[in-house]
Amino acid sequence: MKKTLVFIMSSNYSGSHYLSQLLGSNSKAIHVGEVKNVIKQNHECYICGDTDNCSLFGGLGGLPKEEIYPTLFDRAPEGTRILVDNSKKVGWVQQFLFLKKIYNIKIIYLLRDPRALSRRWAIRDINALQHFRVRYKSAKRFPSQSLPILFGDPVNAYIYRWLEQNQRISNFIESAGVETIVTTYQELASDTSKALAKLTNFIGAKFEKEQIEYWNFDHHGTQKDQYEWVKKQGISAHIDLRWKEFLTEKQHRLIKNSAPLHEFFHRMHVEMHDDGLYLTT
């Protein structure tokens, strides 16, 4: 029976590490973080530190790409038949579609509310040059909206940044011929057991309640620093509504009333609620 290679695809800051560790805590699966990053020189494994000393990733960066995932499966704990990679990006996943002849490849498409990402991007793009680059790139990709993107509220640029990133992912998925499921960060955070059971079944395993407490497992690969706090608190839900106070009333309206956003939501069968995105089916 073929083993399963799972790719989580999403925008940055959408919770892909959170989801990957939840899935990788299943007894039949392993979380490997962002393989595209962890194989880079000087990138650390969360458990082992230097990847040269890692039993899972040691020497992986020097291998031909066709050997990366077979090697990870060979090094994974006995009984592992599902590998979860949250590298996210189209360019990375695209170059490994040829492995369909070896593995069952599945994609989980994780959507995060553009209001939450607007807050995150605004915090990151703190200096004028960074902010101008965001506006310029969004205007270049959506020339018909260049005036509001370049000269209007900063959220206009973030709306189209969100759209560009997610349209790229959704267009790739439509052409990839790979079994895919769509989920949202809010679905996962608000009812973790229900959402995780559905996703675990999708990747070909039986849900185990121990997955919820994913911090009890050693996860190699990349991991976000803030999950150290999660381990100490012992909580599995990460409901983050800080964007509600961070965004102005005008910015809330711009996002809520964006026709291109709602057109995309309809295409993906999701709806924007007061606290996040939810599936309609």
N, C-alpha and C positions, 0 to 999 in steps of 0.2 A: 504494500500500500504506500502511495506517495506521501511524503511529508508535506507540511504546509508552511509556506513563507508568507507572512502577513506584513503588509506595508500600511502604516498609518499616514495619511496625507492630510495636511492642514496648512493654514497660515501659521506664522510664528506666534507664540504666546497663546495658543489655543488649547493647551492642556494635553498635548500628545504624549509627554513623558508620564503624566498621571495615568492616562488610559493604558499606555504600554506596560507600566508596572502592575496595574490591576490584572491585565491579561496574562502577563508573564509570571504571575504568582500561582497560576494553575499548574498542577503537577505534570501536565503534559506539554507545557509551554515554557519558553524562556524569553525574557526581555533583554534586548541587547543595546537599547538606546539608539542614538543616531549613528548608525554604522558609518555613514559618509564622513562624520566628524571624528569618531573615535579611532579610525585607522590613520588619521593624519599624524604627522610627526609632532611630537611634543604635546599631544592631546592625552589627557589622563582617563583611566578607568576609575570609576567611583570607588570600587572595592580595592583594587590593587595599586592605584596610583599610576606609576609609569606603565604604559601598555606593554613595554618590553618584558615586564615581569608578570604579565597577566596570562593565566592559563587559557583564557578564551581568545584574547586579542593579540597576544604576542606574535610579532612578525606578519600580521595580517596585511599591513599596508604595503608590503612588498610583493604580494601575490597578484597574479593576473585576476581580472575581475570575475572570470568564470569560476574561480576557485574560492572566492571569499565566502559565500554562503555554504557550500559543501564543507568547507573547513570549520565554520562555526557549528554546523550540525554535528560534525565528527567530534568536536571538543565539548559540546553541550553535555549535561548530565544524562546518564543512562535513562532511557524512557522518554526523552524529549522528542516530540514529533511536530512541534509548532514553534517557529521562531518569529518573534515580533520586533520589527524594525520601525522606529518612528522618525526616519530621516526626512519625511514630509514632502520633499521637493520633487517636482515632475522630472527634472533632469536626471536625478538619481534613480528613481523607480523605472523610468523609461529604458535605461540601459540594461536592465535585468529581466525584461519581459521574455527574453529567450529562454529563461529558466523554466518556463511553463512546461517544457518537455520533461523536466526532472521533478518539479514540485507543483503542488496545487498553490497557485498564487492568488491571494485575496487582498482586497483593499478595503480599509475602513476610512471613510471620509468624514473627518471631524470638523464641524462648523462651530465657530465661536461668534457671539454677538458683536456686530461692528461697533456698538457703543463701548463695549469692554476693550476692544482693540484700539479704538480711538484714544481712550485714556492712556493705554499702555504706550502707544506710539508718541503721544504728546509728551509724556514723561521722558521718553528716550531721545526724541528729537529736540533737545533743550536749547541748543544754540542755533543762531540764525542760519548758518550754512547748512546744517542738517535739515532744518525745516524747509529751506529753499529747495534742496534736492528732492524732498518728498513732493513738493508742489510741482516742480519741473517735470519729474518723472510721470506723475499722474496726468499732467496736462499734455505731455507728449503722447501718452497712450490713449487719451480721450480728448482729442483736439476740439471736438464740438463743445466741450465743457471747460475749455481752457481759461476763460475769463473768471468764472467763480472759483475755479481751482487755484488760479494764480493770485487773485486779488480779493477773494471773499474770505469767509470764515475758514480757519484751518481745517475744520471738520470736513469741508468739501473735498479737500485733498485726501483725507483718510477714507471717506466713503468710496472714492474711486480706486484708492490703493487696495482696499478690501475687495472690491469687485474684480480688479485685475488679477489679484492672486487667486481668488476662488474660481473665477471663470477659467483661468488657465488649468486649474486642477480638474474642474468638472469636464472641460472639453477633452482633456487627456483621458479621463476615465471613460468617456463615451466612445473613444476610439481604441481603447486598449484591449477590449475583449476579455476583461478580467472580472470575476465575480466581486461585486462591490456592495457595501452597505453604508448608508448615511446615518450619522448620529450627531447630536449636538452636545456641547459642553454642559449646558444647563440640564439636559436630560440625565446625563451621567452624574452630575453633582447633586441633583435634587432627589433622585431615586436610584442610588448607585446599584443596589442589588438587582433591581428590575432591568436596568439598562445593561449592566454587566452580564447578567445571565443571557440576555439576547445576543450580545456580541460574542460571548464565549461559545455559545451554540453555533454562531455563524462561522467561527474559525475551526469548528470541528471538535470541540471538547465539551465536557460536561461541567457546568458551573459548580464551583466549590466555595462554600461560604468563607473559607480561609482567605480567598483572594481579596476580600474587602480590606483586610488588614495587611496590605501589601508591604508595609514597612517592616514586617516580621521576617521578610525574606531578603537574602543578599542578591542584589541586582547589579551585575557587571555593566560596563558601558557608561554612557553619559547619564547624568542626573542633575536636576535643578537644585541649587543651593537651598532654596526655601523648603525643600522636603525634609531637611533636618528638623525644622520646626514641627512639621507634620508628625514625624516619628516621635518627638517628645510629647506632643499633645495626644497622639493616638486617635486621630479622627480621619475618616475616609472621604468626607464631603468637603469640597473647596468652593463653596458658594461665595462668589466675589461680586458684590454690587457696588463697589467703590465708585464706579463710573456715574452712578446716580447723582452723587454730590459733586463729582469732579466736573462734569459737563454743565455748560450753561443751559438755560431754558431754550435759547435759540438753537444751540447745538443738538439738544434732544429733538427739537422739531425738525431740523434739517435731516437727521437720520430717519426719524419715524416717518417722514413724508416723502422720502426719496423713492421715486417711481422705479428707477433702475434696480435698487435694492429689493423692492417688493416683487419685481418681475423675476429676479433671481431666486428669491425665497420660494415663489410659486413653482418655479422649475424644479427646485430641490425638495418640494413638499415640506417646507418648514414655515412657521409663522413667528413673528416677533411679538412676544408678550412683554408685560411690564418688567419682568425679571430676566428675560433672555429669550433665546430661540428654542422652539419646540417642534417636534415632528407633527405633521398633520395626519399621518397614516400610521 
